[in-house]
Amino acid sequence: MIHKVKGVVARSKGAPVTLETILVPDPGPGEALVDILTSGVCHTDLHYKLGGISDDFPFLLGHEATGVVSAVGPDVTDVAPGDRVVLNWRAVCGDCRACNRGQAQYCFNTRNATQKMTLEDGTELSAALGIGAFIEKTLVAAGQCTKVDSDADAAAIGLLGCGVMAGLGAAINTGGVKRGDTVAVIGCGGVGMAAIAGAALAGATTVIAVDIDAKKLERAKELGATHTVDSSASDPVEKIRELTGGFGADVVIDAVGRPETYKQAFYARDLAGTVVLVGVPTPEMTLELPLLDVFGRGGSLKSSWYGDCLPSRDFPMLISLYKQGKLDLDAFVTERITIDQVEEAFEKMHSGSVLRSVVEL
């Protein structure tokens, strides 16, 4: 059976997105059909639209989503129709080098649906991060479905599907923030704010938010920042050192992903400290650092891919903390919109006026 549903498509680089009729097949082996409830408008979707990830247009956008499984393929046992799920883009294979080492969070062979969703004329769509969630009903690999409690707000917990998990994981998983640590986060967008919340959740005693936007810095305090630095008015490296006894932070997280901010993170960390890059650079960006400084400062330079998360482990745990009132996922939901307002949400993203616009279907 083919399902005709409405979805948001980016047909060409930089063009406004369009709401179109999409043909979605019934699930085959290893696949699940999911009725989408909510989907956050993430910077990654904007990157797809602008051609910053690949040129495999047209794209079916959306990936940060909560839904309900409506059908599964004949060999699927982990989820069933009626299950509430958060979608993820790390459906681990179970048999690659990383999985066999017990490090499934680094799986080299993550899975997507085999069948393609198409436009009415048969044009195959590239689903953003193998999901494509700005749509009424999507087809994914069953492993991309993480079963969650049905009594939590779908809009809030769906953000774990990408941006919020990336930030939380950058602090907790990649950065290894622990009780008593000092942490600085450069860039207070959605991912940076989540890193701030993650550092506070892990027990960091000093959490420094760095940005050029005063409103974002005020919001960062609500999510766990103990100090703020306006990097348009002062040198953030000097300020971070000043706020950490002259030493620099134990963990510095670059949630911007530019050479300038990475260098700030590198020099703002303590000796033997950790730098975590979670902001996504563009393909043409390069970085130059004196190799002697890299050697002489010691420590770790890490990149955080999806917050080094394992969805089956991390999503239920974080949702439990949310339900206990220990993790404020509601604070990340700035507005709730309809599926025909995605282009407007991209414009608001440019202005920095929202943490997340969330499509409700």
C-alpha positions in Angstrom: 0.0 0.0 0.0 1.2 3.5 -0.8 0.3 6.3 1.6 -0.2 9.9 0.2 0.8 12.4 2.8 2.0 16.0 3.0 5.7 16.8 3.6 8.2 19.6 3.4 10.7 19.4 0.5 13.8 21.4 -0.4 13.9 21.0 -4.2 17.1 23.0 -4.9 19.9 24.8 -3.1 18.7 27.8 -1.2 15.2 27.8 -2.6 12.2 28.2 -0.3 10.9 24.9 0.9 7.5 23.7 -0.4 4.7 21.6 1.1 4.1 18.7 -1.3 2.3 15.4 -1.7 4.7 12.5 -0.8 4.3 8.8 -1.5 5.3 6.6 1.4 5.4 2.8 1.0 4.4 0.3 3.6 7.3 -1.0 5.7 9.4 -3.8 4.4 11.9 -6.0 6.3 13.6 -4.0 9.1 11.5 -1.0 8.5 8.8 0.9 10.5 6.1 3.4 9.4 5.7 6.2 11.9 2.9 8.8 12.2 4.7 12.0 13.1 3.5 14.0 16.1 6.1 16.7 16.4 9.4 17.6 14.7 11.8 20.3 15.7 13.3 22.7 13.1 17.0 22.1 13.5 20.0 24.0 12.0 20.9 20.7 10.3 17.7 21.0 8.2 18.8 24.5 7.2 22.2 23.1 6.2 20.4 20.6 4.0 18.4 23.3 2.4 21.4 25.5 1.7 23.4 22.6 0.2 25.9 22.5 3.1 25.6 18.7 3.6 25.3 17.3 0.1 23.8 18.2 -3.3 21.5 15.2 -3.4 18.3 17.2 -3.9 15.4 17.1 -3.5 15.5 16.6 0.3 12.6 15.6 2.5 13.5 17.7 5.6 13.0 17.1 9.3 14.6 14.6 11.6 14.2 15.7 15.3 10.9 14.0 15.9 8.4 12.1 18.1 5.8 9.8 16.6 3.7 6.7 16.9 4.5 3.5 15.1 1.6 2.6 12.8 3.1 -0.5 11.0 6.3 -2.5 11.0 8.0 -4.9 8.6 7.6 -8.7 9.0 10.9 -9.2 11.0 10.7 -6.3 13.4 10.3 -7.2 17.1 11.7 -4.2 19.0 8.8 -1.9 18.3 5.2 -2.5 17.5 2.2 -0.5 16.2 1.0 1.9 18.9 4.4 2.5 20.4 5.4 6.1 21.1 8.9 6.6 19.8 11.6 9.3 19.4 13.3 9.0 16.1 17.1 8.8 15.9 19.7 8.8 13.2 22.0 6.2 14.9 20.3 2.8 14.3 23.2 0.7 15.2 24.0 -2.4 13.2 25.3 -4.6 16.0 28.1 -6.2 14.0 30.7 -3.5 12.9 34.0 -2.9 14.6 32.6 -0.4 17.1 29.6 -2.6 18.0 31.7 -5.6 18.4 34.0 -3.7 20.8 31.0 -2.7 22.9 31.0 0.9 21.7 27.8 0.9 19.7 27.6 4.7 20.1 30.4 4.9 17.4 28.6 2.4 15.0 30.2 2.6 11.6 27.2 1.1 9.8 24.0 2.8 11.0 20.9 1.8 9.2 18.2 3.7 7.3 15.0 2.5 5.5 15.8 0.6 2.3 12.8 1.8 0.4 12.6 5.4 -0.9 9.8 7.9 -0.4 9.0 9.8 -3.6 7.2 12.8 -5.1 4.0 12.0 -7.0 6.0 11.9 -10.3 8.3 9.2 -8.9 11.3 11.4 -8.0 13.1 9.8 -5.1 13.6 11.9 -2.1 16.7 12.1 0.1 15.4 12.0 3.7 17.3 14.3 6.1 19.6 12.1 8.3 17.7 9.1 7.0 14.5 10.2 8.6 12.5 13.0 6.9 10.1 14.1 9.6 8.4 17.2 8.3 5.7 14.9 7.1 2.6 13.3 8.3 3.9 9.8 8.0 7.5 8.7 7.4 9.4 5.4 6.7 12.5 4.6 8.8 14.6 1.7 9.8 13.0 0.1 12.8 16.3 0.7 14.8 15.7 4.4 14.3 12.8 4.2 16.7 13.5 4.5 20.4 10.5 3.5 22.5 9.6 6.1 25.1 6.9 6.9 27.7 3.7 8.2 26.2 2.9 10.6 29.0 5.8 13.1 28.3 5.3 16.1 26.1 6.0 15.0 22.5 7.4 18.4 21.5 9.9 18.5 24.3 11.2 14.9 24.2 11.4 14.9 20.4 14.3 17.4 20.6 16.5 14.6 22.0 16.4 13.3 18.4 19.2 15.7 17.4 20.1 19.1 18.8 19.4 18.8 22.5 21.0 15.3 22.6 24.0 16.7 20.7 24.6 19.4 23.4 23.8 17.3 26.4 26.0 14.5 25.1 28.9 16.9 24.2 29.1 17.7 27.9 28.2 14.4 29.6 29.4 11.8 27.1 32.2 13.4 25.0 33.4 15.9 27.5 33.0 13.7 30.5 32.0 16.6 32.7 31.9 15.5 36.4 31.1 17.0 39.8 33.2 20.0 40.6 34.4 20.7 37.0 34.7 24.1 35.4 33.1 24.3 32.0 32.8 26.9 29.3 30.4 26.7 26.4 31.0 29.0 23.4 27.8 29.6 21.4 24.4 29.7 23.0 22.1 28.4 20.3 20.1 25.3 20.9 23.0 22.9 21.0 25.1 25.2 23.2 22.2 25.7 25.6 21.8 22.0 25.9 25.6 21.7 26.6 25.1 24.2 29.4 22.2 22.2 30.8 24.2 19.0 30.5 27.2 20.5 32.4 24.9 21.7 35.2 23.2 18.3 35.3 26.6 16.6 35.6 27.5 18.7 38.6 29.9 21.3 37.2 30.3 24.1 39.8 31.3 26.7 37.3 29.4 26.9 33.9 30.4 29.8 31.7 28.2 30.8 28.8 29.9 32.7 25.9 28.0 34.5 23.2 27.5 37.9 21.5 23.8 38.1 22.1 22.7 39.5 25.5 19.3 37.8 25.4 20.9 34.4 24.8 23.2 34.9 27.7 20.3 35.7 30.0 18.5 32.6 28.8 21.7 30.6 29.5 21.5 31.5 33.2 18.0 29.9 33.3 19.5 26.6 32.0 22.4 26.4 34.4 25.1 28.9 33.5 26.7 30.4 36.6 28.6 33.1 34.6 28.2 34.8 31.2 30.7 36.4 28.8 29.8 38.8 26.1 32.5 38.0 23.5 31.6 41.1 21.5 32.7 43.3 24.4 35.7 41.4 25.8 38.2 38.6 25.0 36.5 35.4 25.9 39.7 33.6 26.6 40.8 36.1 29.1 37.4 36.2 30.8 37.2 32.4 31.0 40.6 32.3 32.6 39.6 35.1 35.0 36.5 33.2 36.1 38.5 30.0 36.6 41.3 31.2 38.9 43.6 32.1 36.0 43.8 28.5 34.8 41.1 28.0 32.2 38.2 25.6 32.2 38.5 21.9 32.6 36.2 21.4 29.6 35.5 23.9 26.8 32.8 23.2 24.3 32.7 24.9 20.9 29.1 24.9 19.9 29.6 27.3 17.0 32.1 25.3 14.8 34.3 28.1 13.3 38.1 28.3 13.3 37.9 31.4 15.5 35.7 29.9 18.1 37.7 26.6 18.1 40.9 28.6 18.8 39.2 30.4 21.6 38.1 27.0 23.1 41.7 25.7 22.7 43.3 28.5 24.6 40.6 28.9 27.2 41.0 25.4 28.6 43.2 24.5 31.5 46.5 22.5 30.9 45.5 18.9 30.3 41.9 20.1 29.8 39.4 19.0 27.1 38.1 20.8 24.0 34.9 19.4 22.5 33.8 20.5 19.0 30.1 20.0 18.6 29.3 22.9 16.3 29.3 21.8 12.7 31.9 23.5 10.4 31.3 24.1 6.7 33.4 22.0 4.2 35.7 24.8 3.3 36.8 25.7 6.8 40.4 25.0 7.9 42.2 25.3 11.2 45.8 26.3 11.9 47.3 25.9 15.4 51.0 25.9 16.4 51.8 22.3 16.8 54.0 23.1 19.8 50.9 24.5 21.6 49.0 21.3 20.8 51.8 19.3 22.3 52.6 21.5 25.2 49.1 22.0 26.5 48.3 18.2 26.7 44.8 17.1 27.3 42.2 16.1 24.7 40.8 17.6 21.5 37.6 15.8 20.7 34.7 16.0 18.3 31.2 15.1 19.4 29.1 13.4 16.8 25.4 13.3 18.0 26.7 13.8 21.6 28.3 10.3 21.4 24.9 9.0 22.4 23.4 5.6 22.3 19.7 6.3 21.9 18.4 3.1 23.5 20.5 4.0 26.6 20.3 7.8 26.7 16.8 8.8 25.6 14.9 6.9 28.3 17.3 8.1 31.0 17.0 11.7 29.9 13.2 11.5 29.6 13.1 10.1 33.1 15.1 13.1 34.4 12.8 15.4 32.5 9.7 13.9 34.1 11.4 14.2 37.6 11.9 17.9 37.0 15.7 17.6 36.8 16.1 18.4 33.1 14.1 21.3 31.7 13.4 20.2 28.1 10.3 22.5 28.0 12.7 25.5 28.0 14.0 24.5 24.6 10.5 24.7 22.9 10.2 28.4 21.9 7.1 28.0 19.7 4.8 25.4 18.3 4.0 25.8 14.6 2.2 24.0 11.8 3.8 22.2 8.9 3.3 25.0 6.5 5.3 27.4 8.7 8.7 25.7 8.3 10.1 28.4 5.9 9.2 31.1 8.4 10.9 29.1 11.2 14.1 29.1 9.1 14.0 32.9 9.0 13.6 33.1 12.7 16.5 30.8 13.1 18.7 33.3 11.2 17.7 36.1 13.6 18.5 34.0 16.6 15.1 34.6 18.2 14.2 31.0 18.9 15.8 28.0 20.5 13.5 25.6 18.7 10.4 26.0 16.6 8.5 22.7 16.8 6.1 21.5 14.1 3.0 19.8 15.5 1.1 17.6 13.2 
